[in-house]
């Protein structure tokens, strides 16, 4: 049994040339949305049903978690004192 949702099977996700940007493309390879790993924001370029939009956004958040400044500081040691 496949792990993909039927809604997601008609979309594919591709890293854009711009660092930290994930493109959501439909079956015709039209860019439907762009997701920023830096901010965690999805910018929709075309109209999509609300139910599909929710599932796509959840998939993006689960597979490409946002790299916020706070999480970067924790992973880099938080800049301790000397």
N, CA, C and O atoms as CSV, one atom per row, in Angstrom:
chain,resi,resn,atom,element,x,y,z
A,1,UNK,N,N,0.834,-1.192,0.000
A,1,UNK,CA,C,0.000,0.000,0.000
A,1,UNK,C,C,0.874,1.249,0.000
A,1,UNK,O,O,1.853,1.320,0.742
A,2,UNK,N,N,0.534,2.216,-0.811
A,2,UNK,CA,C,1.340,3.424,-0.925
A,2,UNK,C,C,1.045,4.386,0.218
A,2,UNK,O,O,-0.057,4.407,0.768
A,3,UNK,N,N,2.062,5.185,0.565
A,3,UNK,CA,C,1.962,6.155,1.638
A,3,UNK,C,C,1.403,7.489,1.155
A,3,UNK,O,O,1.089,8.350,1.977
A,4,UNK,N,N,1.272,7.679,-0.141
A,4,UNK,CA,C,0.817,8.970,-0.695
A,4,UNK,C,C,-0.697,9.091,-0.606
A,4,UNK,O,O,-1.417,8.100,-0.730
A,5,UNK,N,N,-1.171,10.303,-0.392
A,5,UNK,CA,C,-2.590,10.604,-0.402
A,5,UNK,C,C,-3.036,10.742,-1.856
A,5,UNK,O,O,-2.262,11.200,-2.696
A,6,UNK,N,N,-4.283,10.349,-2.166
A,6,UNK,CA,C,-4.767,10.509,-3.548
A,6,UNK,C,C,-4.659,11.949,-4.037
A,6,UNK,O,O,-4.369,12.179,-5.211
A,7,UNK,N,N,-4.886,12.912,-3.163
A,7,UNK,CA,C,-4.792,14.319,-3.538
A,7,UNK,C,C,-3.372,14.674,-3.956
A,7,UNK,O,O,-3.174,15.414,-4.919
A,8,UNK,N,N,-2.398,14.158,-3.248
A,8,UNK,CA,C,-1.006,14.495,-3.517
A,8,UNK,C,C,-0.450,13.788,-4.743
A,8,UNK,O,O,0.576,14.209,-5.278
A,9,UNK,N,N,-1.096,12.733,-5.197
A,9,UNK,CA,C,-0.565,11.978,-6.331
A,9,UNK,C,C,-0.556,12.795,-7.621
A,9,UNK,O,O,0.193,12.474,-8.544
A,10,UNK,N,N,-1.375,13.842,-7.701
A,10,UNK,CA,C,-1.400,14.665,-8.909
A,10,UNK,C,C,-0.458,15.868,-8.815
A,10,UNK,O,O,-0.445,16.717,-9.707
A,11,UNK,N,N,0.325,15.942,-7.744
A,11,UNK,CA,C,1.296,17.028,-7.552
A,11,UNK,C,C,2.684,16.449,-7.341
A,11,UNK,O,O,2.827,15.325,-6.859
A,12,UNK,N,N,3.702,17.212,-7.699
A,12,UNK,CA,C,5.063,16.825,-7.340
A,12,UNK,C,C,5.792,18.051,-6.810
A,12,UNK,O,O,5.423,19.193,-7.082
A,13,UNK,N,N,6.831,17.772,-6.048
A,13,UNK,CA,C,7.545,18.813,-5.320
A,13,UNK,C,C,8.988,18.823,-5.778
A,13,UNK,O,O,9.625,17.775,-5.889
A,14,UNK,N,N,9.503,20.027,-6.046
A,14,UNK,CA,C,10.837,20.146,-6.623
A,14,UNK,C,C,11.563,21.329,-5.995
A,14,UNK,O,O,10.982,22.394,-5.788
A,15,UNK,N,N,12.836,21.125,-5.697
A,15,UNK,CA,C,13.647,22.240,-5.200
A,15,UNK,C,C,13.881,23.223,-6.339
A,15,UNK,O,O,14.246,22.832,-7.447
A,16,UNK,N,N,13.667,24.491,-6.054
A,16,UNK,CA,C,13.885,25.539,-7.047
A,16,UNK,C,C,15.361,25.914,-7.077
A,16,UNK,O,O,16.136,25.496,-6.216
A,17,UNK,N,N,15.741,26.701,-8.068
A,17,UNK,CA,C,17.127,27.162,-8.156
A,17,UNK,C,C,17.471,28.077,-6.989
A,17,UNK,O,O,18.623,28.145,-6.561
A,18,UNK,N,N,16.460,28.781,-6.476
A,18,UNK,CA,C,16.649,29.632,-5.304
A,18,UNK,C,C,16.776,28.747,-4.078
A,18,UNK,O,O,15.927,27.887,-3.842
A,19,UNK,N,N,17.826,28.949,-3.296
A,19,UNK,CA,C,18.085,28.118,-2.125
A,19,UNK,C,C,16.951,28.215,-1.108
A,19,UNK,O,O,16.502,29.311,-0.774
A,20,UNK,N,N,16.490,27.062,-0.618
A,20,UNK,CA,C,15.464,27.029,0.411
A,20,UNK,C,C,14.044,27.148,-0.105
A,20,UNK,O,O,13.115,27.312,0.686
A,21,UNK,N,N,13.853,27.068,-1.418
A,21,UNK,CA,C,12.522,27.208,-2.008
A,21,UNK,C,C,12.100,25.875,-2.630
A,21,UNK,O,O,12.850,25.272,-3.398
A,22,UNK,N,N,10.895,25.428,-2.289
A,22,UNK,CA,C,10.324,24.195,-2.833
A,22,UNK,C,C,9.136,24.587,-3.696
A,22,UNK,O,O,8.253,25.314,-3.242
A,23,UNK,N,N,9.106,24.113,-4.933
A,23,UNK,CA,C,7.992,24.394,-5.835
A,23,UNK,C,C,6.999,23.239,-5.801
A,23,UNK,O,O,7.389,22.072,-5.772
A,24,UNK,N,N,5.721,23.575,-5.805
A,24,UNK,CA,C,4.639,22.595,-5.902
A,24,UNK,C,C,4.120,22.683,-7.324
A,24,UNK,O,O,3.606,23.719,-7.747
A,25,UNK,N,N,4.258,21.578,-8.064
A,25,UNK,CA,C,3.841,21.564,-9.465
A,25,UNK,C,C,2.695,20.578,-9.664
A,25,UNK,O,O,2.634,19.541,-9.002
A,26,UNK,N,N,1.781,20.912,-10.588
A,26,UNK,CA,C,0.689,19.991,-10.888
A,26,UNK,C,C,1.118,19.029,-11.996
A,26,UNK,O,O,2.278,19.026,-12.410
A,27,UNK,N,N,0.178,18.215,-12.472
A,27,UNK,CA,C,0.501,17.213,-13.498
A,27,UNK,C,C,1.020,17.831,-14.782
A,27,UNK,O,O,1.804,17.203,-15.494
A,28,UNK,N,N,0.597,19.057,-15.093
A,28,UNK,CA,C,1.040,19.742,-16.299
A,28,UNK,C,C,2.313,20.549,-16.077
A,28,UNK,O,O,2.709,21.333,-16.940
A,29,UNK,N,N,2.950,20.367,-14.938
A,29,UNK,CA,C,4.188,21.054,-14.546
A,29,UNK,C,C,4.029,22.569,-14.374
A,29,UNK,O,O,4.994,23.322,-14.506
A,30,UNK,N,N,2.805,23.001,-14.080
A,30,UNK,CA,C,2.585,24.402,-13.737
A,30,UNK,C,C,2.922,24.602,-12.266
A,30,UNK,O,O,2.580,23.764,-11.431
A,31,UNK,N,N,3.587,25.702,-11.945
A,31,UNK,CA,C,3.897,26.002,-10.552
A,31,UNK,C,C,2.612,26.457,-9.876
A,31,UNK,O,O,2.022,27.472,-10.247
A,32,UNK,N,N,2.190,25.688,-8.877
A,32,UNK,CA,C,0.965,26.000,-8.156
A,32,UNK,C,C,1.260,26.817,-6.900
A,32,UNK,O,O,0.471,27.673,-6.501
A,33,UNK,N,N,2.423,26.535,-6.279
A,33,UNK,CA,C,2.791,27.230,-5.048
A,33,UNK,C,C,4.293,27.158,-4.861
A,33,UNK,O,O,4.979,26.343,-5.477
A,34,UNK,N,N,4.789,28.034,-3.994
A,34,UNK,CA,C,6.194,28.014,-3.603
A,34,UNK,C,C,6.248,28.009,-2.079
A,34,UNK,O,O,5.560,28.787,-1.419
A,35,UNK,N,N,7.066,27.129,-1.536
A,35,UNK,CA,C,7.212,27.007,-0.081
A,35,UNK,C,C,8.637,27.372,0.299
A,35,UNK,O,O,9.593,26.861,-0.284
A,36,UNK,N,N,8.776,28.255,1.276
A,36,UNK,CA,C,10.088,28.668,1.752
A,36,UNK,C,C,10.463,27.884,2.999
A,36,UNK,O,O,9.763,27.945,4.010
A,37,UNK,N,N,11.568,27.145,2.929
A,37,UNK,CA,C,12.059,26.429,4.108
A,37,UNK,C,C,12.566,27.405,5.165
A,37,UNK,O,O,12.592,27.071,6.349
A,38,UNK,N,N,12.964,28.587,4.759
A,38,UNK,CA,C,13.470,29.588,5.706
A,38,UNK,C,C,12.372,30.140,6.589
A,38,UNK,O,O,12.558,30.310,7.794
A,39,UNK,N,N,11.215,30.423,5.983
A,39,UNK,CA,C,10.137,31.072,6.724
A,39,UNK,C,C,8.990,30.140,7.079
A,39,UNK,O,O,8.239,30.415,8.015
A,40,UNK,N,N,8.842,29.029,6.339
A,40,UNK,CA,C,7.713,28.127,6.558
A,40,UNK,C,C,6.422,28.642,5.930
A,40,UNK,O,O,5.334,28.192,6.290
A,41,UNK,N,N,6.538,29.586,4.992
A,41,UNK,CA,C,5.367,30.192,4.355
A,41,UNK,C,C,5.161,29.601,2.960
A,41,UNK,O,O,6.105,29.450,2.184
A,42,UNK,N,N,3.897,29.271,2.660
A,42,UNK,CA,C,3.515,28.790,1.332
A,42,UNK,C,C,2.842,29.945,0.604
A,42,UNK,O,O,1.881,30.523,1.110
A,43,UNK,N,N,3.344,30.284,-0.584
A,43,UNK,CA,C,2.739,31.328,-1.416
A,43,UNK,C,C,2.084,30.644,-2.603
A,43,UNK,O,O,2.754,30.058,-3.454
A,44,UNK,N,N,0.762,30.732,-2.643
A,44,UNK,CA,C,-0.001,30.088,-3.708
A,44,UNK,C,C,-0.049,30.975,-4.940
A,44,UNK,O,O,-0.328,32.171,-4.850
A,45,UNK,N,N,0.226,30.374,-6.093
A,45,UNK,CA,C,0.232,31.083,-7.371
A,45,UNK,C,C,-1.066,30.857,-8.154
A,45,UNK,O,O,-1.463,31.686,-8.973
A,46,UNK,N,N,-1.716,29.726,-7.888
A,46,UNK,CA,C,-2.945,29.357,-8.603
A,46,UNK,C,C,-3.986,28.868,-7.603
A,46,UNK,O,O,-3.663,28.521,-6.467
A,47,UNK,N,N,-5.229,28.849,-8.043
A,47,UNK,CA,C,-6.331,28.432,-7.187
A,47,UNK,C,C,-6.337,26.909,-7.049
A,47,UNK,O,O,-6.218,26.173,-8.028
A,48,UNK,N,N,-6.478,26.464,-5.797
A,48,UNK,CA,C,-6.537,25.038,-5.475
A,48,UNK,C,C,-7.669,24.863,-4.465
A,48,UNK,O,O,-7.900,25.746,-3.640
A,49,UNK,N,N,-8.374,23.735,-4.521
A,49,UNK,CA,C,-9.426,23.467,-3.537
A,49,UNK,C,C,-8.853,23.537,-2.127
A,49,UNK,O,O,-7.713,23.134,-1.895
A,50,UNK,N,N,-9.636,24.043,-1.196
A,50,UNK,CA,C,-9.169,24.218,0.180
A,50,UNK,C,C,-8.715,22.900,0.801
A,50,UNK,O,O,-7.731,22.876,1.541
A,51,UNK,N,N,-9.416,21.802,0.512
A,51,UNK,CA,C,-9.032,20.506,1.077
A,51,UNK,C,C,-7.680,20.049,0.532
A,51,UNK,O,O,-6.871,19.485,1.268
A,52,UNK,N,N,-7.436,20.290,-0.751
A,52,UNK,CA,C,-6.142,19.939,-1.344
A,52,UNK,C,C,-5.047,20.828,-0.775
A,52,UNK,O,O,-3.948,20.360,-0.475
A,53,UNK,N,N,-5.351,22.105,-0.631
A,53,UNK,CA,C,-4.398,23.072,-0.119
A,53,UNK,C,C,-3.917,22.661,1.278
A,53,UNK,O,O,-2.718,22.689,1.556
A,54,UNK,N,N,-4.847,22.282,2.147
A,54,UNK,CA,C,-4.509,21.854,3.508
A,54,UNK,C,C,-3.584,20.641,3.495
A,54,UNK,O,O,-2.597,20.602,4.230
A,55,UNK,N,N,-3.900,19.658,2.665
A,55,UNK,CA,C,-3.092,18.437,2.603
A,55,UNK,C,C,-1.696,18.722,2.052
A,55,UNK,O,O,-0.708,18.177,2.543
A,56,UNK,N,N,-1.618,19.570,1.040
A,56,UNK,CA,C,-0.323,19.919,0.452
A,56,UNK,C,C,0.530,20.676,1.462
A,56,UNK,O,O,1.716,20.387,1.617
A,57,UNK,N,N,-0.068,21.641,2.147
A,57,UNK,CA,C,0.676,22.410,3.142
A,57,UNK,C,C,1.160,21.512,4.290
A,57,UNK,O,O,2.295,21.649,4.746
A,58,UNK,N,N,0.310,20.602,4.752
A,58,UNK,CA,C,0.720,19.679,5.817
A,58,UNK,C,C,1.889,18.814,5.353
A,58,UNK,O,O,2.843,18.600,6.100
A,59,UNK,N,N,1.813,18.321,4.123
A,59,UNK,CA,C,2.892,17.483,3.586
A,59,UNK,C,C,4.193,18.281,3.531
A,59,UNK,O,O,5.248,17.773,3.909
A,60,UNK,N,N,4.123,19.518,3.066
A,60,UNK,CA,C,5.313,20.372,2.996
A,60,UNK,C,C,5.900,20.610,4.381
A,60,UNK,O,O,7.112,20.495,4.565
A,61,UNK,N,N,5.051,20.942,5.364
A,61,UNK,CA,C,5.529,21.213,6.718
A,61,UNK,C,C,6.162,19.965,7.338
A,61,UNK,O,O,7.139,20.067,8.080
A,62,UNK,N,N,5.603,18.778,7.032
A,62,UNK,CA,C,6.130,17.519,7.572
A,62,UNK,C,C,7.456,17.114,6.929
A,62,UNK,O,O,8.358,16.629,7.612
A,63,UNK,N,N,7.571,17.314,5.614
A,63,UNK,CA,C,8.752,16.856,4.885
A,63,UNK,C,C,9.861,17.911,4.751
A,63,UNK,O,O,11.026,17.565,4.549
A,64,UNK,N,N,9.504,19.168,4.860
A,64,UNK,CA,C,10.478,20.258,4.761
A,64,UNK,C,C,10.243,21.246,5.912
A,64,UNK,O,O,9.732,22.343,5.687
A,65,UNK,N,N,10.610,20.868,7.134
A,65,UNK,CA,C,10.359,21.775,8.264
A,65,UNK,C,C,11.110,23.090,8.095
A,65,UNK,O,O,12.217,23.127,7.556
A,66,UNK,N,N,10.490,24.163,8.563
A,66,UNK,CA,C,11.079,25.503,8.429
A,66,UNK,C,C,12.334,25.617,9.280
A,66,UNK,O,O,12.383,25.100,10.396
A,67,UNK,N,N,13.341,26.290,8.754
A,67,UNK,CA,C,14.602,26.543,9.457
A,67,UNK,C,C,14.564,27.963,9.998
A,67,UNK,O,O,15.093,28.887,9.380
A,68,UNK,N,N,13.940,28.130,11.148
A,68,UNK,CA,C,13.832,29.468,11.726
A,68,UNK,C,C,15.139,29.864,12.385
A,68,UNK,O,O,15.980,29.008,12.660
A,69,UNK,N,N,15.315,31.143,12.640
A,69,UNK,CA,C,16.535,31.647,13.284
A,69,UNK,C,C,16.707,31.023,14.663
A,69,UNK,O,O,17.831,30.732,15.072
A,70,UNK,N,N,15.609,30.814,15.387
A,70,UNK,CA,C,15.680,30.243,16.724
A,70,UNK,C,C,16.243,28.826,16.687
A,70,UNK,O,O,17.109,28.482,17.491
A,71,UNK,N,N,15.751,27.996,15.752
A,71,UNK,CA,C,16.243,26.625,15.674
A,71,UNK,C,C,17.700,26.584,15.217
A,71,UNK,O,O,18.441,25.683,15.612
A,72,UNK,N,N,18.124,27.547,14.390
A,72,UNK,CA,C,19.522,27.608,13.965
A,72,UNK,C,C,20.424,27.925,15.154
A,72,UNK,O,O,21.503,27.349,15.284
A,73,UNK,N,N,19.990,28.832,16.017
A,73,UNK,CA,C,20.791,29.220,17.185
A,73,UNK,C,C,20.962,28.036,18.125
A,73,UNK,O,O,22.035,27.863,18.704
A,74,UNK,N,N,19.935,27.225,18.286
A,74,UNK,CA,C,20.014,26.064,19.162
A,74,UNK,C,C,20.986,25.040,18.599
A,74,UNK,O,O,21.797,24.488,19.343
A,75,UNK,N,N,20.920,24.775,17.285
A,75,UNK,CA,C,21.789,23.778,16.686
A,75,UNK,C,C,23.237,24.234,16.588
A,75,UNK,O,O,24.141,23.402,16.511
A,76,UNK,N,N,23.471,25.547,16.589
A,76,UNK,CA,C,24.833,26.070,16.474
A,76,UNK,C,C,25.426,26.380,17.844
A,76,UNK,O,O,26.511,26.958,17.919
A,77,UNK,N,N,24.755,26.015,18.915
A,77,UNK,CA,C,25.308,26.208,20.240
A,77,UNK,C,C,24.838,27.460,20.942
A,77,UNK,O,O,25.211,27.691,22.092
A,78,UNK,N,N,24.033,28.274,20.288
A,78,UNK,CA,C,23.422,29.412,20.914
A,78,UNK,C,C,24.338,30.574,21.234
A,78,UNK,O,O,23.901,31.517,21.893
A,79,UNK,N,N,25.592,30.552,20.797
A,79,UNK,CA,C,26.499,31.679,21.007
A,79,UNK,C,C,26.815,31.921,22.467
A,79,UNK,O,O,26.587,33.019,22.975
A,80,UNK,N,N,27.340,30.909,23.153
A,80,UNK,CA,C,27.642,31.006,24.585
A,80,UNK,C,C,28.652,32.091,24.929
A,80,UNK,O,O,29.290,32.659,24.042
A,81,UNK,N,N,28.794,32.373,26.208
A,81,UNK,CA,C,29.711,33.430,26.654
A,81,UNK,C,C,31.136,32.948,26.710
A,81,UNK,O,O,31.389,31.743,26.705
A,82,UNK,N,N,32.091,33.894,26.766
A,82,UNK,CA,C,33.519,33.566,26.775
A,82,UNK,C,C,34.082,33.632,28.149
A,82,UNK,O,O,35.273,33.385,28.341
